[in-house]
Amino acid sequence: MGVAFVLALIMGPLCIPILRRMKFGQQIREDGPQGHLKKQGTPTMGGIIILIALALASLRFADKNTDLLILLIASLGYGLVGFLDDYIKIIFKRSLGLTAKQKLFGQLLISAIVCYLLVREGHSTDLYIPFVEFHFNPGWLYFPLMAILMLGASNAVNFTDGLDGLLAGTSAIAFGAYTVIAMNNTQPEAAIFSAAMVGAVLGFLVFNAHPAKVFMGDTGSLGIGGGLVAVAILTKAELLLAVVGGVFLIEILSVVIQVVSFKTRGKRVFKMSPIHHHFELVGWSEWRVVITFWVVGLVLAALGLYMNEVL
């Protein structure tokens, strides 16, 4: 954790001026909160800082085995999809990058590679229900389910990246919980990877806290999401992700509810989705929203650890 944190701190002052000189500035949605328009041009793609710090720290301290390979492919692979999305946004000066089909293809390709490695490793297909002595085995369906989980959870994490420091803080909390779970399961690679991610995102948070000097972009958010699901799968705490990553679940559900309500009733449930923007538009300051979501994330992470019988 400490090494990744220091690496991110070192890379921040080196990468941010380069991103600024290359004019890799964030394009802000015109239909979003008007207070965000002043963030136009803030360097993005800062997720590179997180992923490099994560990879270097993990490779230095973890054994180079299949578990580590799965974790790095999930995180760096999804990060690459996000990088391409960010790059297209910047080059063409628009708020949307890859098409939905292109992004979906890239994410499913990485998920397929991860599932192949899981099959080759003989990964258990049992699914454990948190907090109760019950599990079931969906057989071969387990791997398509995990691919869907990677796709859904990574996009949920991506939706959470909308305010300064919001995703950096909530993801650090979630990975902190999975660090404890991995240590409790005696899975050193998953524990080291999770701890390295905590260090990397906290180091990035130094530059991303309000007012942000750099944004992580889809490069960081998708990379974080892919890594988080991979850790949940390897630690056999897949279903627990709905609790530990409850903030991300709330964010994506708010988007689904908003879309379904508008298409079926012609009415919006929230002033804007994802839900963190709703709280902004009802008068909360950006910092108040972020702190509140951090606290909710911390409570849910503690609940997840209790359900996993770690606490």
C-alpha positions as CSV (number, residue, x, y, z in Angstrom):
1,M,0.0,0.0,0.0
2,G,2.7,2.4,1.0
3,V,4.8,1.8,-2.1
4,A,1.8,2.3,-4.4
5,F,0.9,5.5,-2.5
6,V,4.4,7.0,-2.9
7,L,4.6,6.0,-6.6
8,A,1.3,7.8,-7.2
9,L,2.5,10.8,-5.3
10,I,5.7,10.9,-7.4
11,M,3.9,10.4,-10.7
12,G,1.3,13.0,-10.1
13,P,3.5,16.1,-10.5
14,L,5.2,14.4,-13.5
15,C,2.1,13.3,-15.4
16,I,-0.3,16.2,-14.8
17,P,1.8,18.8,-16.6
18,I,2.3,16.4,-19.5
19,L,-1.5,15.8,-19.8
20,R,-2.0,19.5,-19.7
21,R,0.6,20.2,-22.4
22,M,-1.0,17.5,-24.6
23,K,-4.3,19.2,-24.1
24,F,-5.9,16.1,-22.6
25,G,-8.6,18.2,-21.0
26,Q,-12.0,16.9,-19.8
27,Q,-15.0,17.7,-21.9
28,I,-17.9,18.6,-19.6
29,R,-21.5,17.7,-20.5
30,E,-23.6,20.8,-21.1
31,D,-26.7,19.2,-19.6
32,G,-24.9,18.5,-16.3
33,P,-24.8,20.7,-13.2
34,Q,-23.8,24.2,-14.3
35,G,-21.1,24.4,-11.6
36,H,-19.2,21.7,-13.4
37,L,-18.6,23.8,-16.5
38,K,-15.7,25.5,-14.7
39,K,-13.9,22.1,-14.7
40,Q,-13.8,22.2,-18.5
41,G,-10.2,21.6,-19.6
42,T,-9.0,20.0,-16.3
43,P,-6.5,17.2,-17.4
44,T,-8.1,13.8,-17.6
45,M,-6.8,10.2,-18.2
46,G,-5.1,10.5,-14.8
47,G,-6.1,6.9,-14.2
48,I,-2.8,6.1,-15.8
49,I,-1.2,7.2,-12.5
50,I,-3.3,4.7,-10.6
51,L,-2.8,1.8,-12.9
52,I,1.0,2.2,-13.2
53,A,1.4,2.5,-9.4
54,L,-0.8,-0.5,-9.0
55,A,1.0,-2.7,-11.5
56,L,4.5,-1.8,-10.3
57,A,3.7,-2.4,-6.6
58,S,1.8,-5.6,-7.3
59,L,4.6,-7.0,-9.5
60,R,7.2,-6.1,-6.9
61,F,5.6,-7.7,-3.9
62,A,3.2,-10.5,-5.2
63,D,4.2,-13.9,-6.6
64,K,3.9,-14.0,-10.4
65,N,1.2,-16.6,-10.7
66,T,-2.2,-17.1,-12.3
67,D,-4.0,-15.2,-9.6
68,L,-1.9,-12.1,-10.1
69,L,-2.2,-12.4,-13.9
70,I,-6.0,-12.5,-13.6
71,L,-6.1,-9.4,-11.4
72,L,-3.8,-7.4,-13.7
73,I,-5.5,-8.4,-16.9
74,A,-8.9,-7.5,-15.4
75,S,-7.7,-4.1,-14.2
76,L,-5.3,-3.1,-16.9
77,G,-7.5,-4.6,-19.6
78,Y,-10.5,-2.6,-18.6
79,G,-8.3,0.4,-18.1
80,L,-7.1,0.0,-21.7
81,V,-10.8,0.1,-22.9
82,G,-11.2,3.2,-20.8
83,F,-8.0,4.7,-22.2
84,L,-9.3,4.3,-25.7
85,D,-12.6,5.9,-24.7
86,D,-10.9,8.8,-23.1
87,Y,-8.5,9.3,-26.0
88,I,-11.3,9.5,-28.6
89,K,-13.2,12.0,-26.4
90,I,-10.1,14.2,-26.3
91,I,-9.1,13.9,-29.9
92,F,-12.6,14.6,-31.3
93,K,-13.4,17.1,-28.5
94,R,-16.7,15.5,-27.4
95,S,-18.2,14.1,-24.2
96,L,-18.7,10.6,-25.6
97,G,-15.8,8.4,-26.8
98,L,-16.2,4.8,-27.9
99,T,-19.7,3.8,-29.1
100,A,-21.7,1.6,-26.7
101,K,-21.1,-1.4,-28.9
102,Q,-17.3,-0.8,-29.1
103,K,-17.0,-0.4,-25.4
104,L,-19.2,-3.5,-24.7
105,F,-17.1,-5.6,-27.1
106,G,-13.8,-4.5,-25.4
107,Q,-15.2,-5.2,-21.9
108,L,-16.6,-8.6,-22.9
109,L,-13.3,-9.5,-24.5
110,I,-11.4,-8.8,-21.3
111,S,-14.0,-10.7,-19.3
112,A,-13.7,-13.7,-21.6
113,I,-9.9,-13.8,-21.1
114,V,-10.4,-13.6,-17.3
115,C,-13.0,-16.4,-17.4
116,Y,-10.6,-18.6,-19.6
117,L,-7.9,-18.2,-17.0
118,L,-10.3,-19.0,-14.2
119,V,-11.3,-22.2,-16.0
120,R,-7.7,-23.1,-16.7
121,E,-6.9,-22.6,-13.0
122,G,-9.8,-24.8,-11.9
123,H,-11.5,-22.0,-10.1
124,S,-14.4,-23.1,-7.9
125,T,-17.9,-22.4,-9.4
126,D,-19.6,-22.4,-6.0
127,L,-21.4,-19.2,-5.1
128,Y,-21.6,-18.4,-1.4
129,I,-24.6,-16.5,0.1
130,P,-23.1,-13.9,2.5
131,F,-23.8,-14.4,6.3
132,V,-25.6,-17.7,5.9
133,E,-24.2,-21.2,5.7
134,F,-25.5,-21.8,2.2
135,H,-24.0,-22.1,-1.2
136,F,-25.0,-23.3,-4.6
137,N,-23.2,-24.4,-7.8
138,P,-24.5,-23.0,-11.1
139,G,-22.0,-25.2,-13.0
140,W,-20.8,-23.9,-16.4
141,L,-23.2,-20.9,-16.0
142,Y,-20.9,-19.5,-13.4
143,F,-18.4,-18.1,-15.9
144,P,-21.0,-16.2,-18.1
145,L,-22.4,-14.9,-14.8
146,M,-19.0,-13.6,-13.8
147,A,-18.5,-12.0,-17.2
148,I,-21.9,-10.2,-16.7
149,L,-20.8,-9.3,-13.2
150,M,-17.6,-7.8,-14.5
151,L,-19.5,-5.8,-17.1
152,G,-22.1,-4.5,-14.8
153,A,-19.9,-3.7,-11.8
154,S,-17.2,-2.0,-13.8
155,N,-19.9,0.3,-15.4
156,A,-21.4,0.9,-11.9
157,V,-18.0,2.1,-10.7
158,N,-17.6,4.2,-13.9
159,F,-21.0,5.9,-13.1
160,T,-19.7,6.8,-9.7
161,D,-16.8,8.9,-11.1
162,G,-18.6,12.2,-11.4
163,L,-17.4,14.4,-8.5
164,D,-13.9,15.3,-7.3
165,G,-12.6,12.5,-5.1
166,L,-15.8,10.6,-5.0
167,L,-14.6,7.4,-6.7
168,A,-11.1,7.6,-5.4
169,G,-12.4,7.6,-1.8
170,T,-15.2,5.0,-2.2
171,S,-13.0,2.6,-4.2
172,A,-10.2,2.8,-1.5
173,I,-12.8,1.8,1.1
174,A,-14.1,-1.1,-1.0
175,F,-10.6,-2.4,-1.8
176,G,-9.6,-2.0,1.9
177,A,-12.4,-4.4,2.8
178,Y,-11.3,-6.9,0.2
179,T,-7.7,-6.6,1.5
180,V,-9.0,-7.8,4.8
181,I,-11.1,-10.6,3.2
182,A,-8.1,-11.8,1.1
183,M,-5.9,-11.8,4.2
184,N,-8.5,-13.7,6.1
185,N,-8.6,-16.3,3.3
186,T,-4.8,-16.5,3.1
187,Q,-4.7,-15.3,-0.5
188,P,-1.6,-13.1,-0.6
189,E,-1.8,-12.1,-4.3
190,A,-5.4,-10.8,-3.9
191,A,-4.4,-9.1,-0.6
192,I,-1.3,-7.4,-2.1
193,F,-3.2,-6.3,-5.2
194,S,-6.1,-4.9,-3.2
195,A,-3.7,-3.0,-0.8
196,A,-1.7,-1.7,-3.8
197,M,-5.0,-0.4,-5.3
198,V,-5.8,1.3,-2.0
199,G,-2.4,3.0,-2.0
200,A,-2.6,4.0,-5.6
201,V,-6.1,5.6,-5.4
202,L,-5.3,7.4,-2.2
203,G,-2.1,8.8,-3.8
204,F,-4.2,9.9,-6.7
205,L,-6.8,11.4,-4.3
206,V,-4.1,14.0,-3.2
207,F,-4.5,15.5,-6.7
208,N,-8.1,14.6,-7.3
209,A,-9.7,16.0,-4.1
210,H,-11.8,19.1,-4.6
211,P,-10.8,21.2,-6.5
212,A,-9.4,18.5,-8.6
213,K,-6.1,19.1,-10.5
214,V,-6.7,16.0,-12.6
215,F,-9.5,13.5,-13.3
216,M,-9.0,9.7,-13.6
217,G,-11.3,9.4,-16.6
218,D,-12.6,6.1,-17.9
219,T,-9.0,4.9,-17.8
220,G,-9.1,4.9,-14.1
221,S,-12.7,4.1,-13.3
222,L,-13.0,1.1,-15.6
223,G,-9.6,-0.1,-14.4
224,I,-10.7,0.2,-10.8
225,G,-14.0,-1.6,-11.6
226,G,-12.4,-4.5,-13.4
227,G,-9.9,-5.0,-10.6
228,L,-12.6,-4.9,-7.9
229,V,-14.7,-7.6,-9.5
230,A,-11.6,-9.8,-10.1
231,V,-10.7,-9.6,-6.4
232,A,-14.3,-10.4,-5.5
233,I,-14.2,-13.5,-7.8
234,L,-10.8,-14.8,-6.5
235,T,-11.8,-14.4,-2.9
236,K,-15.1,-16.2,-3.5
237,A,-16.9,-13.1,-2.2
238,E,-18.6,-12.4,-5.5
239,L,-22.1,-11.8,-4.1
240,L,-20.7,-9.8,-1.2
241,L,-19.7,-7.1,-3.8
242,A,-23.3,-5.9,-3.7
243,V,-22.7,-4.9,-0.1
244,V,-19.0,-3.9,0.0
245,G,-19.6,-2.0,-3.3
246,G,-23.0,-0.9,-2.3
247,V,-22.4,2.8,-3.3
248,F,-21.6,1.6,-6.8
249,L,-24.8,-0.5,-6.9
250,I,-26.8,2.5,-5.7
251,E,-25.3,4.7,-8.5
252,I,-26.1,2.3,-11.3
253,L,-29.6,1.6,-10.0
254,S,-30.3,5.3,-10.0
255,V,-29.5,5.4,-13.7
256,V,-31.6,2.4,-14.5
257,I,-34.6,3.7,-12.5
258,Q,-34.3,7.1,-14.2
259,V,-34.2,5.7,-17.7
260,V,-37.0,3.2,-17.1
261,S,-39.2,5.8,-15.5
262,F,-38.6,8.3,-18.2
263,K,-39.3,5.8,-21.0
264,T,-42.4,4.3,-19.4
265,R,-44.0,7.3,-17.7
266,G,-42.3,10.2,-19.3
267,K,-41.2,11.4,-15.8
268,R,-37.9,11.6,-14.0
269,V,-37.5,10.2,-10.5
270,F,-34.3,12.2,-9.8
271,K,-33.4,15.7,-10.9
272,M,-30.4,14.0,-12.6
273,S,-28.7,10.7,-12.6
274,P,-26.4,9.2,-11.4
275,I,-27.8,10.0,-8.0
276,H,-24.8,12.1,-6.8
277,H,-25.8,14.7,-9.3
278,H,-29.3,14.7,-7.8
279,F,-28.0,15.7,-4.5
280,E,-26.0,18.5,-6.1
281,L,-29.1,19.9,-7.8
282,V,-31.1,19.9,-4.6
283,G,-28.5,22.2,-3.1
284,W,-25.8,20.1,-1.5
285,S,-22.2,21.2,-2.0
286,E,-19.9,18.9,-4.0
287,W,-17.8,18.3,-0.9
288,R,-20.8,17.4,1.2
289,V,-22.0,14.8,-1.4
290,V,-18.5,13.3,-1.6
291,I,-18.1,13.0,2.2
292,T,-21.6,11.6,2.6
293,F,-20.9,8.9,0.0
294,W,-17.6,8.1,1.6
295,V,-19.4,7.5,5.0
296,V,-22.0,5.4,3.4
297,G,-19.3,3.4,1.6
298,L,-17.5,2.9,4.9
299,V,-20.6,1.7,6.7
300,L,-21.4,-0.8,3.9
301,A,-17.8,-2.1,3.8
302,A,-17.9,-2.7,7.6
303,L,-21.3,-4.5,7.1
304,G,-19.8,-6.6,4.3
305,L,-16.9,-7.6,6.6
306,Y,-19.3,-8.5,9.3
307,M,-21.4,-10.6,6.9
308,N,-18.2,-12.3,5.8
309,E,-17.5,-13.1,9.4
310,V,-14.2,-11.1,9.4
311,L,-15.3,-8.6,12.0
